């Protein structure tokens, strides 16, 4: 975390006594930071909403001016209105609001290097997710996981004039940011002016149903000099928009909350209330022919009720060429007990051979401090994946009995009724020897209970459907 972020984060502890939680704090920083940078760039804003206007007030006058400014800005068109839509002040003590304004005012943000600004904001996001813990994993994916996926997928918008990169569950925008950072690294920051404009204004798309992560994603990308298209749609229950994507990178929210009925969508071949399975079907829909995707899914998605049906359809329409089993605790401390995978597929050709990399068996579980996630956890997988982002690089198994990289012909998958979780070959001594930390055990139990509830919900829906039909 940068010095700037450390300074801002330090003030968060003061605000905790004012009833402002970590997420609220980062959201308020977003509102004020945008106004500060607009002032530095001498951008025109509606009367009574600019930085200079707020800075000259104090006490209850400042509180009133801030509330009025948020309300006015939320009605503006474009990214301004998107960031401030539904914005509310969380400050009950105007002294604390004045202090935060003063802290932000100490830095000339537009003079900072883009990387510094972006790192400061992302540092705050990561710290808030880590400290808040509960629910954070729903919209915050560990950066090292994202970077490994992006390096494999190579989301390059230069290959044609209409490349679109999307995340239908974008959270705070981590996948989209890393996709853009990958491009900057590949080009050393040198892009033709026309290409650069298209890349920054017409390439990166996302959706998030929850207002807070959506506005944080907008700010996160704005600080990276990207003007994204981030909608507030429900990717599962709302009809899909007209955009189709060359690359989809996403980590749909875990759990079954809100998944009490199957969405009514003609493009979903399998009717299920399982959110993750529906996200897989949604990604199939929004990919262009020849488009590719990487999707983070929990273990239960690989074997839960109707999973086999969904993966059968997926493997008929797409080349599901690779599955990566992530180490235990990859999402610590957000969802420490959730076992997760990444599935990689390309739309437009059927699956003939599935490769699985087991990065979990006999790998010590990830913890926040003692055994943190590192890039070394993904180095061997990236080498096995190869240089082709479509999964067509020449691949070879090892003769070693403990090799983590193995292929399965389509017939072997069919024999297991498309239960991908059953495709295991390494004995995991960790299951016998490592009991796990209490938080991991609780989270694992919650995951199992969620799966059971999900199955019961599906059974109830089927029974209700049968009763209606008989009547």
CORRA-V598855 format. One record per residue. N is the residue number from 0. PHI is phi in radians with two decimals (NA if undefined). Layout:
N & PHI
N & PHI
This chain:
0 & NA
1 & -1.29
2 & -1.05
3 & -1.08
4 & -1.14
5 & -1.05
6 & -1.14
7 & -1.18
8 & -1.16
9 & -1.01
10 & -1.28
11 & -1.03
12 & -1.13
13 & -1.13
14 & -1.23
15 & -1.01
16 & -1.31
17 & -1.68
18 & 1.42
19 & -1.75
20 & -1.43
21 & -1.06
22 & -1.13
23 & -1.03
24 & -1.09
25 & -1.10
26 & -1.12
27 & -1.15
28 & -1.05
29 & -1.00
30 & -1.03
31 & -1.30
32 & -1.10
33 & -1.09
34 & -1.14
35 & -1.13
36 & -1.23
37 & -1.08
38 & -1.15
39 & -1.13
40 & -1.52
41 & 1.03
42 & -1.40
43 & -1.46
44 & -2.15
45 & -0.99
46 & -0.95
47 & 1.43
48 & -2.07
49 & -1.38
50 & -1.05
51 & -1.04
52 & -1.13
53 & -1.17
54 & -1.13
55 & -1.46
56 & -1.72
57 & -2.70
58 & 1.09
59 & -1.14
60 & -1.08
61 & -1.16
62 & -1.02
63 & -1.14
64 & -1.13
65 & -1.16
66 & -1.07
67 & -1.10
68 & -1.11
69 & -1.06
70 & -1.11
71 & -1.17
72 & -1.14
73 & -1.14
74 & -1.67
75 & -1.43
76 & -1.34
77 & 1.29
78 & -1.12
79 & -1.07
80 & -1.17
81 & -1.11
82 & -1.19
83 & -1.72
84 & -1.06
85 & 1.24
86 & -1.17
87 & -2.37
88 & -1.35
89 & -1.86
90 & -1.56
91 & -1.68
92 & -1.99
93 & -1.10
94 & -1.10
95 & -1.20
96 & -1.09
97 & -1.07
98 & -1.12
99 & -1.15
100 & -1.04
101 & -1.14
102 & -1.10
103 & -1.17
104 & -1.23
105 & -1.24
106 & -1.96
107 & -1.54
108 & -1.15
109 & -1.24
110 & -1.50
111 & -1.26
112 & -1.04
113 & -0.95
114 & -1.08
115 & -1.17
116 & -1.05
117 & -1.13
118 & -1.13
119 & -1.09
120 & -1.20
121 & -1.16
122 & -1.09
123 & -1.15
124 & -1.08
125 & -1.15
126 & -1.15
127 & -1.13
128 & -1.13
129 & -1.18
130 & -1.30
131 & -1.30
132 & 1.05
133 & -1.04
134 & 1.42
135 & -1.14
136 & -1.10
137 & -1.16
138 & -2.33
139 & -2.25
140 & -1.74
141 & -0.87
142 & -1.04
143 & -1.13
144 & -1.14
145 & -1.04
146 & -1.09
147 & -1.11
148 & -1.12
149 & -1.12
150 & -1.08
151 & -1.28
152 & -1.44
153 & 0.81
154 & -1.33
155 & -1.74
156 & -1.36
157 & -1.45
158 & -1.24
159 & -2.73
160 & -1.47
161 & -2.30
162 & -1.30
163 & -2.19
164 & -2.07
165 & -2.31
166 & -2.47
167 & -1.32
168 & -2.45
169 & -1.33
170 & 0.94
171 & -1.55
172 & 1.57
173 & -1.01
174 & -1.14
175 & -1.17
176 & -1.09
177 & -1.15
178 & -1.10
179 & -1.23
180 & -1.09
181 & -1.05
182 & -1.09
183 & -1.07
184 & -1.19
185 & -1.15
186 & -1.71
187 & 0.99
188 & 1.35
189 & -1.86
190 & -2.22
191 & -0.96
192 & -0.99
193 & -1.15
194 & -1.15
195 & -1.06
196 & -1.12
197 & -1.11
198 & -1.06
199 & -1.38
200 & -2.01
201 & -2.45
202 & -2.12
203 & -1.83
204 & -2.22
205 & -2.75
206 & -2.50
207 & -2.63
208 & -1.20
209 & -1.56
210 & -1.10
211 & -1.09
212 & -1.05
213 & -1.11
214 & -1.19
215 & -1.19
216 & -1.13
217 & -1.03
218 & -1.19
219 & -1.01
220 & -1.27
221 & -1.06
222 & -1.19
223 & -1.61
224 & 1.17
225 & -2.02
226 & -1.85
227 & -1.43
228 & -1.96
229 & -1.96
230 & -1.63
231 & -1.93
232 & -1.44
233 & -1.54
234 & -1.11
235 & -1.63
236 & -1.65
237 & -1.48
238 & -1.06
239 & -1.16
240 & -1.28
241 & -1.36
242 & -1.22
243 & -2.16
244 & -2.05
245 & -1.39
246 & -2.41
247 & -2.13
248 & -2.19
249 & -2.75
250 & -2.24
251 & -1.04
252 & -1.05
253 & -1.36
254 & 1.59
255 & -2.11
256 & -1.02
257 & 1.47
258 & -1.64
259 & -1.75
260 & -2.67
261 & -1.35
262 & -1.16
263 & -1.65
264 & -2.45
265 & -1.14
266 & -1.43
267 & -1.57
268 & -1.21
269 & -1.81
270 & -1.54
271 & -2.63
272 & -1.66
273 & -1.23
274 & -1.08
275 & -1.17
276 & -1.13
277 & -1.21
278 & -1.11
279 & -1.07
280 & -1.14
281 & -1.12
282 & -1.09
283 & -0.98
284 & -1.15
285 & -1.48
286 & -1.35
287 & -1.23
288 & -0.99
289 & 1.56
290 & -1.28
291 & -2.23
292 & -2.49
293 & -2.29
294 & -2.24
295 & -1.46
296 & -2.39
297 & -1.31
298 & -0.94
299 & -1.11
300 & -1.21
301 & -1.38
302 & -2.39
303 & -1.20
304 & -0.94
305 & 1.34
306 & -1.08
307 & -1.03
308 & -1.13
309 & -1.16
310 & -1.25
311 & -1.10
312 & -1.11
313 & -1.03
314 & -1.35
315 & -1.39
316 & -1.73
317 & -2.34
318 & -1.59
319 & -1.42
320 & -1.59
321 & -2.57
322 & -2.25
323 & -1.95
324 & -1.52
325 & -1.39
326 & -1.06
327 & -1.02
328 & 1.34
329 & -0.96
330 & -1.66
331 & -1.17
332 & -1.65
333 & -1.26
334 & -2.42
335 & -1.10
336 & -1.64
337 & -1.43
338 & -1.50
339 & -2.28
340 & -2.46
341 & -2.17
342 & -1.85
343 & -2.05
344 & -2.59
345 & -2.14
346 & -1.43
347 & 2.02
348 & -2.52
349 & -1.26
350 & -1.35
351 & -1.97
352 & -2.56
353 & -1.95
354 & -1.85
355 & -2.17
356 & -1.92
357 & -1.62
358 & -1.65
359 & -2.05
360 & -1.02
361 & 1.02
362 & -1.90
363 & -0.94
364 & -1.08
365 & -1.36
366 & -2.22
367 & -1.11
368 & -2.08
369 & -1.14
370 & -2.31
371 & -1.25
372 & -1.20
373 & -2.34
374 & -1.12
375 & -1.12
376 & -1.13
377 & -2.01
378 & -1.05
379 & -1.15
380 & -1.08
381 & -1.05
382 & -1.16
383 & -1.20
384 & -1.03
385 & 1.61
386 & -1.46
387 & -1.51
388 & -1.20
389 & -1.61
390 & 1.35
391 & -1.84
392 & -1.14
393 & -1.13
394 & -2.15
395 & -2.55
396 & -1.37
397 & -1.69
398 & -1.39
399 & -1.17
400 & -1.21
401 & -1.80
402 & -1.14
403 & -1.56
404 & -2.06
405 & -2.53
406 & -1.91
407 & -2.34
408 & -1.22
409 & -1.01
410 & -1.06
411 & -1.15
412 & -1.22
413 & -1.06
414 & -1.07
415 & -1.73
416 & 0.95
417 & 1.08
418 & -1.48
419 & -1.24
420 & -1.16
421 & -1.38
422 & -1.53
423 & -2.21
424 & -2.38
425 & -1.74
426 & -1.35
427 & -1.71
428 & -1.13
429 & -1.05
430 & -1.09
431 & -1.55
432 & -1.77
433 & -1.92
434 & -1.22
435 & 1.80
436 & -1.33
437 & -0.92
438 & -1.10
439 & -1.18
440 & -1.11
441 & -1.11
442 & -1.12
443 & -1.13
444 & -1.10
445 & -1.09
446 & -1.11
447 & -1.14
448 & -1.12
449 & -1.08
450 & -1.11
451 & -1.11
452 & -1.11
453 & -1.08
454 & -1.12
455 & -1.09
456 & -1.10
457 & -1.12
458 & -1.12
459 & -1.10
460 & -1.09
461 & -1.14
462 & -1.13
463 & -1.07
464 & -1.12
465 & -1.17
466 & -1.10
467 & -1.07
468 & -1.17
469 & -1.18
470 & -1.17
